[in-house]
Amino acid sequence: QVQLVESGGGWGQPGGSLRLSCAVSENIFQTNTVGWYRQVPGKARELVARITTVSLTWYINSVKGRFTISRDAAKSSVYLQMNGLKTEVTGTYYCNTVPWVIINARPWWGQGTQVTVST
């Protein structure tokens, strides 16, 4: 069973904060690195942050020091705390394994959650 359901997006002001949540099916949560990807129209989807099963983290340079990825085993969930928002972080955010889930030889993606940062 594949479940990675994003929530928590919305609108934020520059300098503000948003928190994204991802509910992950337990079988995936326990055995996979999970990451947050961002897609902006006209650009390739990019990995923004990831967290391993032992909570080792990695961030793209542009968000280091402002974003924090975390995981909660009790809730089988992964979070992305986004502080110090900048307009350039606007995009659709997807939660997925790293590398992403493949089903029937095709990449699988959930619906994502929209993040918009503007004044």
MDTraj code that builds the backbone (N, CA, C; nanometers):
import mdtraj as md
import numpy as np

residues = "GLN VAL GLN LEU VAL GLU SER GLY GLY GLY TRP GLY GLN PRO GLY GLY SER LEU ARG LEU SER CYS ALA VAL SER GLU ASN ILE PHE GLN THR ASN THR VAL GLY TRP TYR ARG GLN VAL PRO GLY LYS ALA ARG GLU LEU VAL ALA ARG ILE THR THR VAL SER LEU THR TRP TYR ILE ASN SER VAL LYS GLY ARG PHE THR ILE SER ARG ASP ALA ALA LYS SER SER VAL TYR LEU GLN MET ASN GLY LEU LYS THR GLU VAL THR GLY THR TYR TYR CYS ASN THR VAL PRO TRP VAL ILE ILE ASN ALA ARG PRO TRP TRP GLY GLN GLY THR GLN VAL THR VAL SER THR".split()
xyz = np.array([
    [0.0861, -0.1191, 0.0000],
    [0.0000, 0.0000, 0.0000],
    [0.0894, 0.1237, 0.0000],
    [0.0578, 0.2155, -0.0897],
    [0.1333, 0.3393, -0.0997],
    [0.0453, 0.4530, -0.0522],
    [0.0918, 0.5185, 0.0544],
    [0.0207, 0.6362, 0.1018],
    [0.1217, 0.7403, 0.1420],
    [0.1204, 0.8515, 0.0742],
    [0.1967, 0.9705, 0.1113],
    [0.1050, 1.0870, 0.0795],
    [0.0414, 1.1400, 0.1820],
    [-0.0611, 1.2419, 0.1639],
    [-0.0147, 1.3725, 0.2258],
    [-0.0024, 1.4733, 0.1403],
    [0.0473, 1.6031, 0.1840],
    [-0.0663, 1.6925, 0.2337],
    [-0.0320, 1.7771, 0.3278],
    [-0.1268, 1.8786, 0.3751],
    [-0.0482, 1.9936, 0.4366],
    [-0.1178, 2.1041, 0.4595],
    [-0.0578, 2.2145, 0.5329],
    [-0.0082, 2.3289, 0.4493],
    [-0.0205, 2.3204, 0.3186],
    [0.0235, 2.4316, 0.2354],
    [-0.0702, 2.5509, 0.2509],
    [-0.0417, 2.6504, 0.1748],
    [-0.1261, 2.7696, 0.1801],
    [-0.0460, 2.8928, 0.1443],
    [-0.0929, 3.0030, 0.1958],
    [-0.0286, 3.1301, 0.1652],
    [0.0505, 3.1776, 0.2858],
    [0.1669, 3.2333, 0.2576],
    [0.2478, 3.2900, 0.3639],
    [0.3131, 3.4185, 0.3172],
    [0.3430, 3.5011, 0.4117],
    [0.4113, 3.6275, 0.3818],
    [0.5621, 3.6073, 0.3851],
    [0.6366, 3.6860, 0.3105],
    [0.7828, 3.6791, 0.3226],
    [0.8245, 3.6977, 0.4681],
    [0.9126, 3.6096, 0.5120],
    [0.9565, 3.6123, 0.6509],
    [0.8707, 3.5300, 0.7441],
    [0.7578, 3.4852, 0.6961],
    [0.6671, 3.4066, 0.7784],
    [0.7023, 3.2595, 0.7796],
    [0.6070, 3.1804, 0.8290],
    [0.6297, 3.0368, 0.8443],
    [0.5094, 2.9567, 0.7957],
    [0.5367, 2.8393, 0.7487],
    [0.4347, 2.7402, 0.7158],
    [0.4886, 2.6039, 0.7564],
    [0.3988, 2.5130, 0.7845],
    [0.4392, 2.3771, 0.8199],
    [0.3632, 2.2795, 0.7327],
    [0.4354, 2.1971, 0.6620],
    [0.3756, 2.0941, 0.5785],
    [0.3787, 1.9608, 0.6517],
    [0.2760, 1.8822, 0.6291],
    [0.2676, 1.7496, 0.6894],
    [0.2491, 1.6451, 0.5816],
    [0.3021, 1.5275, 0.6070],
    [0.2866, 1.4157, 0.5138],
    [0.2541, 1.2908, 0.5940],
    [0.1354, 1.2381, 0.5722],
    [0.0962, 1.1122, 0.6340],
    [0.1459, 0.9991, 0.5456],
    [0.2263, 0.9113, 0.6027],
    [0.2946, 0.8062, 0.5265],
    [0.2470, 0.6696, 0.5723],
    [0.2211, 0.5832, 0.4796],
    [0.1843, 0.4473, 0.5188],
    [0.3011, 0.3858, 0.5958],
    [0.2653, 0.3054, 0.6947],
    [0.3654, 0.2585, 0.7894],
    [0.4758, 0.1773, 0.7223],
    [0.4391, 0.0942, 0.6257],
    [0.5401, 0.0112, 0.5603],
    [0.6441, 0.0957, 0.4878],
    [0.6002, 0.2076, 0.4331],
    [0.6944, 0.2970, 0.3649],
    [0.7735, 0.3773, 0.4673],
    [0.7058, 0.4263, 0.5705],
    [0.7697, 0.5110, 0.6702],
    [0.8851, 0.4382, 0.7392],
    [0.8664, 0.3124, 0.7681],
    [0.9642, 0.2385, 0.8473],
    [1.0891, 0.1981, 0.7685],
    [1.0809, 0.1991, 0.6370],
    [1.1906, 0.1422, 0.5588],
    [1.2495, 0.2347, 0.4530],
    [1.2001, 0.3586, 0.4438],
    [1.2441, 0.4467, 0.3357],
    [1.2836, 0.5856, 0.3836],
    [1.3818, 0.6408, 0.3142],
    [1.4057, 0.7839, 0.3261],
    [1.2897, 0.8564, 0.2592],
    [1.2404, 0.9589, 0.3245],
    [1.1281, 1.0363, 0.2726],
    [1.1738, 1.1802, 0.2524],
    [1.1275, 1.2395, 0.1451],
    [1.1683, 1.3759, 0.1166],
    [1.0535, 1.4640, 0.0734],
    [1.0808, 1.5923, 0.0740],
    [0.9887, 1.6913, 0.0193],
    [1.0492, 1.7442, -0.1104],
    [0.9666, 1.7387, -0.2138],
    [1.0058, 1.7867, -0.3452],
    [0.9225, 1.9114, -0.3769],
    [0.9783, 1.9985, -0.4592],
    [0.9058, 2.1197, -0.4998],
    [0.9036, 2.1262, -0.6519],
    [0.7886, 2.1632, -0.7037],
    [0.7783, 2.1857, -0.8483],
    [0.7215, 2.3231, -0.8743],
    [0.7895, 2.3930, -0.9627],
    [0.7461, 2.5241, -1.0082],
    [0.7149, 2.5106, -1.1564],
    [0.6054, 2.5708, -1.2039],
    [0.5716, 2.5597, -1.3466],
    [0.6897, 2.5933, -1.4362],
    [0.7159, 2.5058, -1.5326],
    [0.8231, 2.5296, -1.6272],
    [0.9587, 2.4805, -1.5819],
    [0.9661, 2.4290, -1.4603],
    [1.0924, 2.3783, -1.4075],
    [1.0771, 2.2339, -1.3622],
    [1.1873, 2.1646, -1.3554],
    [1.1853, 2.0266, -1.3108],
    [1.1580, 2.0203, -1.1605],
    [1.0956, 1.9139, -1.1209],
    [1.0729, 1.8911, -0.9790],
    [1.2077, 1.8702, -0.9109],
    [1.2263, 1.9332, -0.7959],
    [1.3541, 1.9217, -0.7269],
    [1.3334, 1.8792, -0.5822],
    [1.4303, 1.8055, -0.5331],
    [1.4272, 1.7618, -0.3941],
    [1.4728, 1.8781, -0.3063],
    [1.3937, 1.9107, -0.2068],
    [1.4221, 2.0229, -0.1180],
    [1.4845, 1.9759, 0.0134],
    [1.4342, 1.8655, 0.0659],
    [1.4854, 1.8127, 0.1921],
    [1.4508, 1.6652, 0.2002],
    [1.5303, 1.5915, 0.2753],
    [1.5005, 1.4506, 0.2941],
    [1.5425, 1.4096, 0.4348],
    [1.4827, 1.3004, 0.4824],
    [1.5151, 1.2494, 0.6152],
    [1.5173, 1.0977, 0.6085],
    [1.6185, 1.0387, 0.6651],
    [1.6310, 0.8937, 0.6623],
    [1.5525, 0.8311, 0.7769],
    [1.5517, 0.7012, 0.7806],
    [1.4800, 0.6296, 0.8868],
    [1.5453, 0.6501, 1.0229],
    [1.6715, 0.6952, 1.0228],
    [1.7382, 0.7241, 1.1496],
    [1.7563, 0.8741, 1.1689],
    [1.6730, 0.9491, 1.0974],
    [1.6615, 1.0944, 1.1120],
    [1.7841, 1.1742, 1.0683],
    [1.8613, 1.1176, 0.9780],
    [1.9662, 1.1974, 0.9146],
    [1.9000, 1.2856, 0.8103],
    [1.9389, 1.4112, 0.8044],
    [1.8703, 1.5053, 0.7168],
    [1.9647, 1.5664, 0.6137],
    [1.9046, 1.6134, 0.5077],
    [1.9769, 1.6841, 0.4010],
    [1.8842, 1.7915, 0.3480],
    [1.9420, 1.9061, 0.3090],
    [1.8642, 2.0164, 0.2545],
    [1.9333, 2.0736, 0.1318],
    [1.8516, 2.1202, 0.0399],
    [1.9065, 2.1957, -0.0708],
    [1.9631, 2.3258, -0.0128],
    [2.0707, 2.3762, -0.0733],
    [2.1412, 2.4918, -0.0156],
    [2.0493, 2.6112, 0.0086],
    [1.9545, 2.6322, -0.0799],
    [1.8722, 2.7532, -0.0725],
    [1.7792, 2.7569, 0.0485],
    [1.7602, 2.6451, 0.1157],
    [1.6696, 2.6437, 0.2313],
    [1.7409, 2.6102, 0.3614],
    [1.8696, 2.5831, 0.3540],
    [1.9442, 2.5493, 0.4755],
    [1.9332, 2.6611, 0.5787],
    [1.9078, 2.6231, 0.7025],
    [1.8947, 2.7203, 0.8097],
    [1.7552, 2.7786, 0.8221],
    [1.6696, 2.7542, 0.7263],
    [1.5321, 2.8080, 0.7307],
    [1.4279, 2.6975, 0.7352],
    [1.4544, 2.5857, 0.6703],
    [1.3596, 2.4740, 0.6682],
    [1.4111, 2.3627, 0.7592],
    [1.3179, 2.2928, 0.8227],
    [1.3531, 2.1781, 0.9048],
    [1.2606, 2.0626, 0.8709],
    [1.3188, 1.9506, 0.8337],
    [1.2400, 1.8302, 0.8082],
    [1.2490, 1.7422, 0.9317],
    [1.1379, 1.6787, 0.9645],
    [1.1358, 1.5925, 1.0823],
    [1.0397, 1.4775, 1.0583],
    [1.0485, 1.3778, 1.1450],
    [0.9584, 1.2639, 1.1322],
    [0.9085, 1.2239, 1.2694],
    [0.7872, 1.1730, 1.2734],
    [0.7231, 1.1286, 1.3973],
    [0.6788, 0.9850, 1.3759],
    [0.7496, 0.8914, 1.4384],
    [0.7189, 0.7501, 1.4184],
    [0.5814, 0.7138, 1.4723],
    [0.5422, 0.7761, 1.5812],
    [0.4128, 0.7437, 1.6416],
    [0.2972, 0.7788, 1.5489],
    [0.3189, 0.8810, 1.4658],
    [0.2141, 0.9239, 1.3734],
    [0.2441, 0.8839, 1.2292],
    [0.3557, 0.8169, 1.2082],
    [0.3957, 0.7766, 1.0732],
    [0.3868, 0.8963, 0.9784],
    [0.4468, 1.0053, 1.0214],
    [0.4350, 1.1305, 0.9463],
    [0.5701, 1.1995, 0.9330],
    [0.5809, 1.2754, 0.8280],
    [0.7000, 1.3563, 0.8028],
    [0.6547, 1.5003, 0.7867],
    [0.7339, 1.5917, 0.8401],
    [0.6955, 1.7324, 0.8404],
    [0.8041, 1.8171, 0.7763],
    [0.7620, 1.9322, 0.7265],
    [0.8576, 2.0311, 0.6786],
    [0.8191, 2.1659, 0.7388],
    [0.8984, 2.2106, 0.8337],
    [0.8777, 2.3418, 0.8929],
    [0.9517, 2.4425, 0.8074],
    [0.8790, 2.5376, 0.7554],
    [0.9347, 2.6367, 0.6636],
    [0.9321, 2.7722, 0.7324],
    [1.0471, 2.8199, 0.7708],
    [1.0593, 2.9510, 0.8336],
    [1.1314, 3.0471, 0.7411],
    [1.1222, 3.1740, 0.7712],
    [1.1908, 3.2718, 0.6885],
    [1.1514, 3.2606, 0.5426],
    [1.0202, 3.2524, 0.5205],
    [0.9708, 3.2303, 0.3845],
    [1.0196, 3.3379, 0.2890],
    [1.0513, 3.2928, 0.1684],
    [1.0879, 3.3813, 0.0590],
    [0.9974, 3.3516, -0.0594],
    [0.9784, 3.4500, -0.1450],
    [0.8873, 3.4302, -0.2574],
    [0.9337, 3.3157, -0.3477],
    [1.0642, 3.2926, -0.3529],
    [1.1148, 3.1879, -0.4416],
    [1.0841, 3.0465, -0.3943],
    [1.0283, 3.0292, -0.2765],
    [0.9913, 2.8937, -0.2343],
    [0.8502, 2.8577, -0.2796],
    [0.7840, 2.9510, -0.3441],
    [0.6500, 2.9235, -0.3975],
    [0.6554, 2.8054, -0.4936],
    [0.5580, 2.7173, -0.4783],
    [0.5504, 2.6022, -0.5663],
    [0.4585, 2.4970, -0.5090],
    [0.4483, 2.3859, -0.5786],
    [0.3723, 2.2726, -0.5278],
    [0.4700, 2.1764, -0.4622],
    [0.4415, 2.1394, -0.3401],
    [0.5299, 2.0530, -0.2628],
    [0.4717, 1.9120, -0.2560],
    [0.5588, 1.8178, -0.2838],
    [0.5206, 1.6775, -0.2829],
    [0.6056, 1.6021, -0.1819],
    [0.5431, 1.5115, -0.1155],
    [0.6122, 1.4205, -0.0249],
    [0.6273, 1.2870, -0.0974],
    [0.7461, 1.2318, -0.0950],
    [0.7679, 1.1038, -0.1626],
    [0.8926, 1.0401, -0.1059],
    [0.9110, 0.9160, -0.1387],
    [1.0345, 0.8511, -0.0972],
    [1.1499, 0.9053, -0.1814],
    [1.2711, 0.8778, -0.1360],
    [1.3905, 0.9178, -0.2097],
    [1.4696, 0.7910, -0.2399],
    [1.4842, 0.7491, -0.3639],
    [1.4158, 0.8063, -0.4796],
    [1.2652, 0.7807, -0.4755],
    [1.1949, 0.8455, -0.5669],
    [1.0477, 0.8405, -0.5604],
    [0.9927, 0.7013, -0.5876],
    [0.8677, 0.6853, -0.5466],
    [0.7986, 0.5576, -0.5644],
    [0.7787, 0.5284, -0.7132],
    [0.8002, 0.4055, -0.7480],
    [0.7765, 0.3585, -0.8846],
    [0.6682, 0.2509, -0.8785],
    [0.5631, 0.2697, -0.9562],
    [0.4561, 0.1698, -0.9645],
    [0.4349, 0.1356, -1.1108],
    [0.4425, 0.0078, -1.1407],
    [0.4270, -0.0372, -1.2802],
    [0.5231, 0.0391, -1.3715],
    [0.6448, 0.0521, -1.3273],
    [0.7532, 0.1154, -1.4036],
    [0.7324, 0.2644, -1.4284],
    [0.6410, 0.3263, -1.3537],
    [0.6159, 0.4688, -1.3708],
    [0.6271, 0.5409, -1.2369],
    [0.6804, 0.6625, -1.2364],
    [0.6878, 0.7379, -1.1123],
    [0.5486, 0.7634, -1.0566],
    [0.5375, 0.7515, -0.9258],
    [0.4102, 0.7793, -0.8599],
    [0.4239, 0.9065, -0.7788],
    [0.3268, 0.9955, -0.7914],
    [0.3252, 1.1187, -0.7131],
    [0.1856, 1.1411, -0.6587],
    [0.1777, 1.1933, -0.5389],
    [0.0501, 1.2314, -0.4816],
    [0.0027, 1.3633, -0.5388],
    [-0.0960, 1.4224, -0.4733],
    [-0.1550, 1.5460, -0.5250],
    [-0.0719, 1.6693, -0.4933],
    [0.0103, 1.6593, -0.3914],
    [0.0912, 1.7741, -0.3537],
    [0.0110, 1.8767, -0.2765],
    [0.0825, 1.9757, -0.2267],
    [0.0174, 2.0859, -0.1566],
    [0.0832, 2.2158, -0.2026],
    [-0.0002, 2.3130, -0.2329],
    [0.0489, 2.4387, -0.2891],
    [0.0984, 2.5307, -0.1784],
    [0.2153, 2.5886, -0.2005],
    [0.2703, 2.6907, -0.1112],
    [0.2900, 2.8169, -0.1935],
    [0.2309, 2.9237, -0.1459],
    [0.2450, 3.0518, -0.2141],
    [0.2957, 3.1554, -0.1150],
    [0.4071, 3.2176, -0.1478],
    [0.4638, 3.3225, -0.0629],
    [0.4595, 3.4535, -0.1400],
    [0.3880, 3.5474, -0.0849],
    [0.3753, 3.6764, -0.1516],
    [0.3391, 3.7830, -0.0496],
    [0.3549, 3.9070, -0.0902],
    [0.3180, 4.0185, -0.0015],
    [0.1715, 4.0508, -0.0187],
])
top = md.Topology()
chain = top.add_chain()
for i, resn in enumerate(residues, 1):
    res = top.add_residue(resn, chain, resSeq=i)
    for name in ("N", "CA", "C"):
        top.add_atom(name, md.element.get_by_symbol(name[0]), res)
traj = md.Trajectory(xyz[None], top)
